[in-house]
Amino acid sequence: MSYLKFDKSLLINLEKSLTKEMLRTNRSGAYSVTTIVDCNTRKYHGLLVVPIPEFDHENHVLLSSLDETVIQHGAEFNMGIHKYQGDNYSPKGHKYIREFNIETVACTTYRVGGVVFSRERVFISHENRILIKYTLLESQSPTILRLKPFLAFRSVNKLSHKNDFINKEYKEIENGIVTCLYPGYPCLNMQFSKQVDFIFEPDWYNGIEYFREQERGYEYQEDLYVPGYFEFPMKKGESVIFSAGVEEGKPTQFKAMYQEEISKRTSRLDFYNCLKNAGQQFYNKIDDGHYIMAGYPWFKCRARDQFISLPGISLSVGNTDLFEKVMSTAIKAMNDFMDGKENVSQIHEIEKPDVLLWFIWTIQQYAAESSLEQAAQKYGKIAMKIIAYIRKQSHPNLFLHDNGLLHTNGHDTPATWMNGEAWGKPTNPRSGYIVEINALWYNALKFVSTIARASKDDYEADVMDYQSEIAKQFFVRTFWNGTYLYDCVEGDFKDQEVRPNMIFAVSLPYSPLEKSQQKSIVDITTKELLTAKGLRSLSPKSGYYKPEYKGNEIERSYAYHNGTVWPWLTGAFAEAYLKIHKTSGLSFLERMTIGFESEMSELCIGTLNELFDGNPPFKGHGAISFAMNVAGILRTVRLLKSYEEKIHIAKLVEKN
């Protein structure tokens, strides 16, 4: 029985089914995403959405959707569904759906009278090609299947409108056609694994609406071009594969390509495998570079997100090879940045002040999974270079003061992960001495000193140990208020808001705090910030608390980090909690992770979205699949398993 299975009663209820989305990526920047009933609700939705680097850094929707029609005895039954003005849906193909499941591939089963057919889809890895497999499961009479492609050829940030500039020409290729609507775009090749008829019947479908964009206050009406339709007979038990790609394919190979792609997939048999599969979808190979995407459908590779996400997505699931590939690309980019060279990689925001410190934390996670010696051998040189770079005051927005702490200007541009902006300014202007930056700095000094000793550089190790002691003393003097830590300190200003950033001063392997101080922070975090979906970005006791992520773009920006819940912080909280409560805290944390399992069948199926409301029922929002969140929960699961293994081993030793 499938772990992610939805029956007719849910699927025909559009109020529920339209909130559930499914995502497939090719691990090279392209993706396919829509709702589980195949009604697009966002401008980012589409069956084939690809990057076009010759144009810009955005993705572009080529094939928006594909309507299927079953024809028997001259009667037509259209399986498509689109939203039009006035909350009108036409056609209403969702009423024919009997089941949707997504164990290995997304599979939808339809029933029309005596006809039962299934539709399965896969995205070919590292190729801009989607394959859709149609199988006629039951039929008592001759059956014809008609497929009508809806074309967009536009950026995911724009919408298509009826115009006279469109190129309606097409060319017949093997078992299909190739067409290109506008100059500069790649051609769209639509082909089948068998011979089909194409009927050229060009038309515009006007006024298709995306209510998700309407909710966000953006333009939401689009006109899509349909060049005609494909038609072919099917026999009971027969399967036919449709291919849409930017290059012409070989129809005789479609079935083999389909099977080969399925063999690579991780079946979503449980919560862990869903997260593991979701993590793999963030991997992005571009030319010779290896990256981790921050999220889908609109995020690119962002340096901070990549380094926070990488250990969970790779090391926590035993994929050391992926870790090393991504780090190889990242090291070159980090070296170029520190050497003042142009960033030619696809890693964005590498100049952010906390990125270098998260990078060292990433190496630290590798050392914990392998060994200190191996980490020193592979990453010791870059780690020590980063420490030296910061000590030499070379970073444009990271200044080492005489008190051993790092000072950052966050008034004009967001300096940390709390990066919301409105009217060109940070909505949370965290500036001065920022708590997690300095916790990361102390941790980096202590860790890299061990790297230096492993590399037989005792002098540098002694210098870093000395610096870390100064940083430790002034960290406590600067941030500790007797109960918890100030979020940031600048001059006479001390931000007393209870925020989750202080948890890193406890969770990091090296903490500048005493045990009693650590416990106090864990206690107040548990009391005021912990929810079933992660940690709140601000305590409900604050006058600035905004628990609901809603409204226009400006309103959402101010709510972004002022009360919303972020799952990725769960990993740090779990580490901190176990530091204080040891194995007695396991059952509590295990119950906490249960709150995420229900999300596998909500919003984007099999993954975790970006953020949640701060109050029950903790409604999800933002990017439909977010790397830091998936990675954070994978790290939490791995952490809990490691503790359980230690308990098991201890019991065996005691027994013997």
Secondary structure, DSSP 8 states (H G I E B T S, - for coil): --SSEEEHHHHT-HHHHTT-EEEEE-SSS-EEEEETTS---STT-EEEEEE-TTT-SSEEEEEEEEEEEEEETTEEEE--EEEETTTEEEEEGGGGEEEEE-SSSEEEEEEETTEEEEEEEEE-TTSSEEEEEEEEEE-SS-EEEEEEEEEEEEETTS-----S-----EEEETTEEEE-SSTTS--EEEEESS--EEEEEEEEEEEEE-HHHHHTTS--EEEEEEEEEEEEEE-TT-EEEEEEESS---GGGHHHHHHHHHHT-----SHHHHHHHHHHHTEEEETTEEEE--EESS---BHHHHHHHHHHHTGGGT-HHHHHHHHHHHHHHHHHHHTT----SS-B-TTSTTHHHHHHHHHHHHHHHS-HHHHHHHHHHHHHHHHHHHHTT-STT-EE-TTS-EEB--SSS--SS---EETTEESS---BEEHHHHHHHHHHHHHHHHHHHHTT-HHHHHHHHHHHHHHHHHHHHHHB-SSSB-SEEETTEE-----GGGGHHHHSSS-SS-HHHHHHHHHHHHHHTEETTEEESS-TTSTT------SSHHHHHHHTTTT-EETTHHHHHHHHHHHHHGGGGHHHHHHHHHHHHGGGGSSBTTS--SEE-SSTT--EESSSEEHHHHHHHHHHHHHHHHHHHHHHHHHHHHH-
